[in-house]
Amino acid sequence: MPQFPTDILIAGQWRRGAGDPVDTVDPATGRVVATVHSASAEEVAEAAEAAAEAVADPAWRDLLPHERARLLHRIAELTEEAAGELSALQTADTGKTLAETRALALSAAGTFRYIAAALETAEDSLTPPRGAYLTMSVHEPIGVVGAINPWNSPIASDAQKIAPALAAGNAVLLKPAAWTPLVSLALGRLITRALDEFGLPTALLSVLPGSGRVVGDALVRHPLVARIGFTGGTSTGRSIAEIAAQKLIPASLELGGKSPTIVRADADVEQALAGVLFGIFSSSGQSCIAGSRLFVAREIYDSFVGELVERVRKLRVGPGTDPATQVGPLVHHRHRDAVASYVDLARSEGGRVLCGGSEPEGELYRDGAYYLPTVLDGLPNSSRTCQEEIFGPVLVALPFDDEDDLVRQANDSVYGLACGIWTRDARAAWRLARRIDAGTVWINTYKQFSAATPFSGWKESGLGTEKGRDAIRAYQRQKSLYWGTSDAPLPWAN
């Protein structure tokens, strides 16, 4: 059993927060595993002020890029070494399977390692002169940046913001979700250990759990916070964007989704069935890129959906600590109830529940936040069930007649985050991939990620980009330098 952290990291010091206590609950059992006291608004301010001093400290300010890369490599090593403990903490906090949480811990380590390599090879540029001068473009840190992350994949989301922010020379104020702070606090201990080993100010990172209304609001509004990275719901993202606009600071927002997954008549049916199942029911559907709208060619609709339903019924639901589990509990009982209310909405809209649609029965599930994998159909794409993000193990199936009908329905959404396409026809795949409004398109695969590949959302799915080589530049400011090369006097000389 892992040690559950309860102190929080404020201005380089580990201590009990002055804010409200928040119980973290094991969603598989309903038992409280730890109580973490939130940060207060005053502690957010303290952390921001200490972070600004840390950024200005010559030990950090003058650290060369390749030396910052060594720090990131060390954080990657420590994260990899602690993957087992980090996995157990995240499973206890989120209910995810141990296989998934271990993969997320290793993904976080990989992100730090990739960003370190990108930093080692990052270059500023000489720009073409247009006169008697030499011009160059350089990049400098923004200063103090805020990172606000959701509860569904905390450690991977943390790394995607902390790694490029530190690589760029900034300090980070991290706010994990109130429901799932444990693995972020554990990652914070690893990072402060690495900072200590390198003789760097530990106030470069604060981990500030608490509610969005208190901690999140104080973080976003603080005058020293000069950039925001947010992953979460669209309504909250819109509020953050408004504050960022008022402050005239940059913000990257990775928001909601209602992603279409498309099965053409020529698809490899076995491959598509496995991909659709994984795309929506892994992580218990609690994923912004979940393939939650299934579009199937009408000529194979009945046979494909019928076989899919049979396979959904066989998915193994259970605690994340059981190696046999495929679908774990939802993160919290309140979220489970919200998912169930959407299935009730689907019924009221005239939808058919082909499987699932309720909590599982039995002693194993009695106290947990479980919900059966659910498949719905009989609804138009215009229904609320098909338009609103459910963020749970709920799939809505819809037929399509031809490519134009498919594209019209798939793009008829306020979201544009991801898409999956299942087909043997490479030309059709290319054509569809270019016509669908989405920042990421998977072809004959789903939910594959690379730290080297940019990730972004379109429409109400977000603003800005994470991952890739340019992730570091997103946490920097660009400055132009002009060096005069002429011996001729300047205008107005003498």
matplotlib code that plots the C-alpha trace (Angstrom):
import matplotlib.pyplot as plt

x = [0.0, 1.5, 2.1, -0.7, 0.7, -1.3, 1.0, 1.0, 3.8, 3.7, 6.7, 9.1, 7.9, 5.8, 3.1, -0.6, -2.7, -4.7, -7.8, -10.7, -10.0, -10.9, -11.3, -9.9, -12.1, -11.2, -14.0, -13.9, -14.8, -16.2, -13.6, -11.6, -7.9, -6.5, -7.6, -5.7, -6.1, -6.5, -4.4, -5.9, -6.0, -3.3, -1.1, -1.5, -0.3, 2.7, 3.5, 3.3, 5.6, 8.2, 8.0, 8.8, 11.8, 12.9, 12.7, 15.0, 17.5, 20.8, 21.1, 18.0, 18.0, 21.5, 21.2, 22.1, 19.5, 21.5, 21.8, 18.0, 17.8, 19.9, 17.3, 14.4, 16.3, 16.7, 13.0, 12.3, 14.6, 12.9, 9.4, 10.3, 11.8, 8.7, 6.3, 4.9, 4.1, 2.7, 0.5, -0.9, -1.6, -3.4, -5.5, -6.5, -7.4, -9.1, -10.2, -8.3, -6.7, -3.1, -2.1, -3.4, -2.0, 1.4, 1.3, 0.4, 3.3, 5.7, 4.2, 4.9, 8.6, 8.7, 7.4, 10.1, 12.7, 11.4, 11.2, 14.7, 15.9, 13.9, 15.5, 19.0, 18.4, 16.3, 17.8, 17.3, 17.8, 19.6, 17.0, 17.8, 19.1, 17.5, 20.1, 23.5, 22.6, 22.5, 19.2, 18.4, 15.5, 15.8, 13.4, 13.1, 11.0, 7.6, 8.1, 5.4, 3.0, -0.2, -1.1, -4.6, -5.4, -8.4, -8.9, -9.0, -5.3, -3.5, 0.2, 0.3, -1.4, 0.9, 4.0, 2.6, 2.6, 5.4, 8.1, 7.9, 7.4, 10.5, 12.4, 11.5, 13.0, 9.8, 8.3, 5.1, 2.0, 0.2, -3.4, -4.5, -8.2, -9.6, -10.8, -7.4, -4.4, -2.4, -0.3, 0.4, 1.7, 3.9, 5.2, 5.9, 8.1, 10.1, 10.6, 11.6, 14.1, 15.6, 15.7, 17.4, 20.0, 20.9, 21.1, 18.1, 15.3, 12.5, 10.0, 10.1, 7.2, 4.2, 1.4, -1.8, -4.8, -8.2, -11.4, -11.5, -13.6, -10.8, -7.4, -8.1, -9.5, -6.7, -4.1, -5.6, -6.2, -2.8, -0.9, 2.4, 0.9, 1.8, 0.5, -2.2, -2.3, -5.7, -7.2, -10.8, -14.4, -15.3, -17.3, -14.4, -12.0, -14.2, -14.1, -10.3, -9.9, -11.9, -9.6, -6.6, -7.9, -8.4, -4.8, -3.5, -1.7, -1.5, -3.6, -3.7, -7.0, -7.5, -11.3, -14.2, -15.0, -17.8, -15.5, -16.9, -15.5, -16.4, -16.8, -17.0, -18.5, -15.0, -13.5, -11.7, -14.6, -12.5, -10.1, -12.9, -14.8, -11.7, -10.9, -14.4, -14.5, -11.1, -11.9, -14.9, -14.7, -11.0, -10.7, -14.4, -15.1, -13.5, -11.4, -11.8, -10.9, -13.2, -14.9, -18.4, -20.3, -20.2, -21.1, -21.5, -22.3, -26.0, -25.4, -23.4, -25.1, -27.3, -24.6, -21.8, -23.7, -25.2, -21.8, -20.5, -23.2, -22.5, -18.8, -19.7, -21.8, -18.7, -16.4, -15.1, -16.1, -14.3, -11.8, -8.7, -6.5, -7.8, -5.6, -8.7, -10.6, -11.2, -13.7, -13.1, -15.3, -15.9, -13.8, -16.5, -20.1, -21.2, -19.8, -21.3, -24.7, -24.2, -23.4, -26.5, -28.6, -27.5, -28.7, -32.0, -32.0, -31.4, -34.4, -36.5, -35.3, -36.5, -33.2, -32.9, -30.5, -29.0, -26.9, -25.8, -27.8, -27.5, -25.2, -23.9, -25.4, -23.5, -21.5, -18.3, -20.0, -22.2, -20.1, -18.2, -18.9, -19.5, -21.6, -22.1, -20.7, -23.6, -24.6, -27.5, -29.1, -32.3, -31.4, -30.8, -27.4, -29.2, -30.3, -28.7, -27.3, -25.4, -24.3, -23.2, -20.1, -21.1, -17.5, -18.4, -18.8, -21.7, -21.6, -24.2, -24.5, -25.8, -26.0, -24.8, -25.8, -22.8, -19.7, -21.4, -24.1, -21.3, -19.3, -22.3, -23.3, -19.7, -19.0, -22.4, -21.0, -19.6, -16.5, -13.6, -11.1, -10.6, -11.9, -11.3, -11.7, -11.9, -11.5, -9.3, -9.5, -6.4, -7.8, -11.1, -9.3, -7.2, -10.3, -12.3, -9.4, -9.1, -12.8, -13.5, -13.2, -10.8, -7.4, -6.4, -7.5, -6.7, -6.9, -7.3, -6.2, -7.4, -6.0, -2.4, -0.3, 3.2, 5.0, 6.5, 3.2, 1.3, -2.2, -4.9, -8.6, -10.8, -13.9, -15.0, -12.5, -9.7, -7.2, -3.5, -1.4, 0.4, 3.2, 5.7, 8.9, 7.0, 5.6, 8.7, 8.3, 4.7, 6.0, 8.5, 8.4, 10.2, 12.6, 14.3, 17.9, 19.4, 23.2, 24.5, 27.3, 27.9, 30.6, 28.5, 27.0, 23.3, 20.8, 20.9, 24.4, 26.1]
y = [0.0, 3.4, 6.2, 8.8, 12.3, 14.9, 17.9, 20.3, 22.2, 26.0, 28.2, 25.3, 24.1, 21.0, 21.8, 21.4, 23.8, 26.5, 25.9, 23.5, 19.8, 17.6, 13.8, 11.8, 8.7, 5.3, 5.1, 1.3, 1.1, 4.5, 4.6, 7.8, 7.1, 10.5, 14.0, 16.8, 20.4, 22.8, 25.8, 29.1, 32.2, 33.7, 30.7, 30.9, 34.5, 33.4, 30.7, 33.2, 35.7, 33.0, 31.6, 35.1, 35.3, 31.8, 32.7, 35.7, 33.7, 33.6, 29.9, 29.3, 32.4, 31.8, 28.0, 27.1, 25.2, 22.0, 22.2, 22.6, 19.5, 17.6, 18.5, 17.2, 14.0, 13.5, 14.1, 11.5, 9.0, 9.6, 9.3, 6.1, 4.6, 5.5, 4.3, 1.5, 3.9, 6.6, 4.0, 2.7, 6.3, 7.2, 4.0, 4.7, 8.3, 7.8, 4.1, 3.5, 0.1, -0.4, -1.1, 2.2, 4.2, 2.6, 3.6, 7.1, 7.4, 6.1, 8.5, 11.4, 10.2, 10.0, 13.6, 15.0, 13.0, 14.2, 17.8, 17.6, 16.3, 19.1, 21.6, 20.3, 20.9, 24.1, 26.9, 30.6, 32.1, 34.9, 36.6, 38.0, 41.5, 44.3, 46.9, 47.6, 45.5, 41.9, 40.7, 37.8, 36.3, 34.9, 33.3, 34.1, 32.8, 34.2, 34.0, 32.5, 30.2, 28.6, 25.0, 23.7, 20.1, 17.7, 14.5, 12.0, 11.6, 13.8, 12.8, 12.8, 16.1, 17.5, 16.5, 18.0, 21.4, 21.3, 19.9, 22.5, 25.3, 24.4, 23.8, 27.3, 28.7, 29.4, 28.6, 26.6, 26.9, 23.6, 23.1, 19.5, 18.6, 18.6, 15.0, 13.6, 15.4, 12.5, 11.6, 15.3, 15.8, 12.7, 14.0, 17.3, 15.5, 13.9, 17.3, 19.1, 16.3, 16.9, 20.6, 20.1, 17.8, 20.5, 23.3, 25.1, 26.9, 24.5, 27.4, 26.8, 24.4, 24.7, 22.1, 23.7, 21.4, 22.9, 24.0, 26.0, 28.7, 29.4, 28.1, 28.2, 31.7, 33.1, 31.5, 32.8, 36.3, 36.8, 39.6, 37.7, 34.7, 35.6, 32.5, 29.8, 26.2, 24.6, 21.2, 20.7, 21.6, 24.1, 26.4, 26.8, 27.2, 30.0, 31.8, 31.4, 32.8, 35.9, 36.6, 36.0, 38.4, 41.1, 40.5, 40.3, 37.1, 33.9, 30.9, 27.4, 25.6, 21.8, 21.4, 19.0, 16.7, 14.6, 12.8, 10.9, 7.4, 6.3, 2.7, 2.5, -0.5, -1.6, -1.5, -4.5, -5.4, -7.1, -4.3, -1.7, -3.5, -3.6, 0.0, 1.3, -0.6, 0.7, 4.2, 4.7, 2.2, 2.4, 4.9, 4.2, 6.7, 9.5, 10.9, 14.1, 12.3, 9.3, 8.1, 8.7, 9.1, 6.0, 6.5, 3.2, 2.8, 1.9, -1.3, -2.8, -0.9, -3.7, -6.4, -4.2, -2.7, -6.1, -7.6, -4.6, -4.8, -8.5, -7.7, -4.7, -7.1, -9.2, -6.4, -7.1, -4.4, -4.2, -2.4, -1.0, -3.1, -6.4, -7.3, -8.7, -5.5, -3.7, -1.0, 0.4, 2.6, 6.3, 8.8, 9.8, 8.9, 12.4, 11.9, 8.5, 10.0, 12.7, 10.0, 8.1, 11.2, 11.5, 7.9, 8.9, 11.9, 9.6, 7.5, 10.6, 11.7, 8.4, 6.6, 2.8, 1.3, -1.6, -2.7, -1.3, 1.8, 1.0, 0.4, -3.2, -5.4, -7.4, -7.1, -6.1, -3.0, -2.0, 0.9, 1.9, 4.5, 1.9, 2.2, -0.4, 0.2, 1.5, 1.6, 3.8, 4.2, 5.5, 9.2, 11.9, 13.6, 16.8, 15.3, 16.6, 13.1, 13.2, 16.8, 17.1, 15.6, 12.8, 11.8, 8.3, 4.8, 5.8, 5.3, 6.6, 4.8, 6.4, 5.2, 7.2, 6.9, 8.4, 10.5, 13.9, 12.7, 11.4, 14.6, 16.8, 14.8, 14.4, 18.1, 19.1, 19.6, 22.5, 20.3, 19.5, 17.5, 14.0, 11.5, 7.9, 6.4, 2.7, 1.8, -0.2, 2.6, 4.9, 7.5, 7.6, 7.8, 10.8, 12.5, 12.1, 13.0, 16.3, 17.0, 16.3, 19.2, 17.8, 18.5, 14.8, 12.1, 8.4, 6.0, 2.3, 3.0, 5.1, 6.9, 6.6, 9.5, 10.8, 13.5, 14.5, 15.2, 18.4, 18.1, 20.7, 21.2, 23.0, 25.0, 24.7, 21.9, 24.3, 27.0, 26.6, 23.5, 21.1, 18.6, 18.6, 20.6, 23.9, 23.2, 24.9, 28.0, 28.3, 29.0, 31.7, 35.2, 36.1, 39.0, 40.6, 42.0, 44.4, 44.7, 47.7, 46.8, 50.1, 52.6, 55.3, 57.9, 57.4, 59.9, 63.1, 62.4, 65.7]
z = [0.0, -1.0, 1.5, 1.0, 0.9, 2.8, 3.0, 0.1, -1.6, -1.0, -2.0, -1.8, 1.6, 2.4, 5.0, 5.8, 3.7, 5.5, 3.4, 3.7, 4.2, 1.2, 1.5, -1.3, -1.8, -3.3, -6.0, -5.9, -2.2, -1.2, 1.6, 2.4, 1.8, 2.7, 3.8, 2.1, 3.4, 0.4, -0.2, 0.7, -1.5, 0.7, 0.2, -3.6, -3.4, -1.2, -3.8, -6.6, -4.9, -4.0, -7.6, -9.0, -6.7, -7.8, -11.5, -10.8, -8.8, -10.7, -10.0, -12.1, -14.3, -15.6, -16.0, -19.5, -21.6, -21.6, -17.8, -17.5, -19.8, -17.3, -14.6, -16.7, -17.4, -13.7, -13.1, -15.8, -14.0, -10.6, -12.1, -13.8, -10.7, -8.7, -11.4, -9.2, -6.3, -8.6, -10.3, -7.0, -5.8, -9.0, -8.9, -5.3, -6.3, -9.7, -9.8, -13.0, -13.6, -12.5, -16.0, -17.2, -14.3, -14.7, -18.4, -17.4, -15.0, -17.6, -20.1, -17.7, -17.5, -21.3, -21.5, -19.3, -21.3, -24.7, -23.6, -22.3, -25.7, -27.5, -25.2, -26.0, -29.7, -29.6, -31.6, -31.8, -35.2, -37.2, -39.3, -42.8, -42.4, -44.4, -43.7, -42.1, -39.0, -37.8, -36.5, -34.3, -32.5, -28.9, -26.5, -22.8, -19.9, -19.3, -15.5, -13.3, -15.0, -13.7, -14.6, -13.8, -14.4, -14.3, -12.3, -15.1, -16.0, -13.5, -13.7, -17.5, -17.7, -15.0, -17.0, -20.2, -18.5, -16.0, -18.3, -21.1, -18.5, -16.6, -19.9, -20.9, -17.6, -15.7, -12.3, -12.1, -9.8, -10.3, -9.2, -9.3, -9.2, -5.7, -6.0, -7.1, -5.6, -4.4, -7.5, -8.3, -4.7, -5.1, -8.4, -6.7, -4.2, -7.0, -8.7, -5.5, -4.8, -8.3, -7.8, -4.4, -6.0, -8.5, -5.9, -7.4, -5.6, -4.7, -5.0, -8.7, -8.2, -5.9, -5.8, -4.6, -4.3, -3.7, -5.4, -8.6, -6.9, -4.4, -5.5, -9.3, -9.2, -7.0, -9.3, -12.5, -11.2, -9.4, -11.1, -11.1, -13.0, -16.6, -18.4, -17.9, -19.1, -18.4, -19.1, -18.2, -19.0, -21.7, -19.4, -17.0, -19.9, -21.2, -17.8, -17.6, -21.2, -20.2, -17.2, -19.3, -21.9, -19.3, -18.0, -21.6, -20.9, -23.0, -22.2, -23.6, -23.1, -23.6, -23.2, -23.8, -26.7, -28.2, -30.7, -33.6, -34.4, -37.9, -39.3, -43.1, -44.8, -46.0, -42.5, -41.0, -38.6, -36.0, -35.8, -35.7, -33.0, -30.7, -31.5, -30.8, -27.5, -26.4, -27.6, -25.4, -22.5, -21.5, -18.6, -18.1, -20.7, -18.6, -21.4, -23.3, -26.5, -25.9, -29.1, -27.7, -31.0, -33.2, -36.9, -38.8, -42.5, -42.8, -44.7, -41.9, -39.0, -37.5, -37.7, -36.4, -33.5, -32.6, -32.3, -30.5, -27.9, -27.3, -26.6, -24.4, -22.2, -21.7, -20.6, -17.0, -14.6, -11.3, -9.1, -10.7, -8.5, -10.1, -13.1, -14.9, -14.8, -18.1, -16.9, -13.4, -11.3, -12.1, -10.2, -7.7, -6.7, -7.7, -11.2, -11.5, -10.7, -13.4, -16.0, -14.9, -15.4, -19.0, -19.7, -18.1, -20.5, -23.4, -22.5, -22.2, -25.7, -27.1, -27.2, -26.7, -24.2, -26.0, -23.0, -19.6, -18.5, -14.8, -11.9, -11.7, -9.0, -6.4, -3.2, -5.1, -6.5, -3.6, -2.2, -5.3, -8.0, -10.8, -13.9, -16.6, -20.1, -22.0, -25.7, -26.9, -30.3, -31.8, -31.3, -33.8, -33.8, -32.8, -29.4, -26.2, -25.5, -28.8, -28.4, -24.8, -23.2, -20.8, -19.8, -18.9, -20.3, -22.6, -26.4, -28.8, -32.1, -35.3, -38.9, -42.0, -45.6, -47.6, -47.0, -47.2, -44.7, -42.4, -42.5, -41.9, -38.8, -37.5, -37.8, -36.4, -32.9, -30.9, -30.2, -32.4, -30.4, -32.0, -34.5, -35.3, -38.8, -39.6, -43.2, -45.7, -48.2, -47.8, -50.1, -48.3, -45.0, -46.2, -47.6, -44.3, -42.1, -43.9, -43.9, -40.2, -37.8, -35.2, -33.9, -33.9, -36.3, -35.7, -38.7, -37.9, -34.3, -31.4, -28.3, -29.4, -28.2, -28.8, -26.8, -30.1, -31.8, -31.2, -29.6, -29.9, -30.0, -32.5, -31.9, -28.2, -27.6, -26.9, -27.7, -28.3, -28.5, -26.1, -26.8, -29.7, -30.0, -30.0, -26.5, -25.0, -27.1, -25.9, -22.5, -23.6, -25.0, -28.2, -28.3, -31.4, -31.2, -33.7, -33.9, -36.0, -38.4, -40.2, -39.5, -41.1, -38.7, -37.7, -38.8, -36.8, -35.6, -34.5]

ax = plt.figure().add_subplot(projection="3d")
ax.plot(x, y, z, "-o")
ax.set_aspect("equal")
plt.show()
